[in-house]
């Protein structure tokens, strides 16, 4: 029997949490500035792609450790300390960039090393907090409210990103320091709002006797998370297939930035064209609750992934037309929110709260492989005119992932979320 699903925004703590996360969304939406900065400081698209992959590797390590921390330590403390580290690092980056662009430091290799190191620290600190933030959500809302919370978060992310991509490009064009000043202000304000959230983010009965496991015990505890992931047929298939499709999507979005910049496109124009990915996500977020409530999550995911695969396959031949690339970017991302919210609502519901962090950590590890490979693959293809070969290889892998989903009965039979 269908039921009315209440809005998570009726909860005061969730509203505060959503506002705090919005500030982090604004902060992290300046990622375009990081890509542009790496290209300009290194002077090479390939070098920038390699550095982006190293940054992604640091994010992966942070996510793995963060998944264990989320189930073994106070999640609110983990989040607060990670964001404080990010604030300190961004402040240092601002000082370094100010010295470089004002001619106080002329050694480019030194600036490149400093920018790379600080960027890695910021990336690692952010992803270290991510599993705690994901797991915290389970203590603020019910599984039935998850798609609405995720859709609201995606709509927020899309709206912020829609404005931030061209704005970041514009601010970067004035001076590369400005986007990072905005980021510093947002991260600092997040800490203020986090302090006002009264709810505990930890599962009931956590940490009896105020004991905390050591690092080795934390990492060893992943055995329980892995048993859960591989023991559940739905979670196992989603975990194995998602990276194959994500590699196509992540590489495609990186390729768009590198290809446009390599062709001499201005930072503002890069932001405007790639905002198509954001617009598509925004349209998809608006439709997601309606679709996930009424259409089986498995069927919705399979159809949506076929649509995305075809769109990104087309996109790789459109780098010479900004308007066409913009349009296909919109179309390609429309199903993304419905796919993610539908599948991960089932993962969310099937995972006990006490191992939520480690489960998300396993997903971070597997998806992180695609995140690491994407910038390097995209940059190599742009520098060596191998975009069509890249498109073919990525499409084959994505097709394999979609085929596995389609051939798995447990996935095909996943119900709509009103029946969860």
Secondary structure, 3 states (H helix, E strand, C coil): CCCCCCCHHHCHHHHHHHHHHHHHHHHHCCHHHHHHHHHHHHCCHHHHHHHHHHHHHHHHHHHHHHHHHHHHCCHHHHHHHHHHHHHHHHHHHHHHHHHHHCCCCCCHHHHHHHHHHHHHHHHHHHHHHHHHHHHHHHCCCCHHHHHHHHHHHHHHHHHHHHHHHHHHHHHHHHCCCHHHHHHHHHHHHHHHHHHHCCCCCCCCCCCHHHCCCCHHHHHHCHHHHHHHHHHCHHHHHHHHHHHHHHHHHHHHHHHHHHHHHHCCCCHHHHHHHHHHHHHHHHHHHHHHHHHHHHCCHHHHHHHHHHHHHHHHHHHCCCCCCHHHHHHHHHHHHCCHHHHHHHHHHHHHHHCCHHHHHHHHHHHHHHHHHHHHHHHHHHHHHHHCCCHHHHHHHHHHHHHHHHHHHHHCHHHHCCCCHHHC
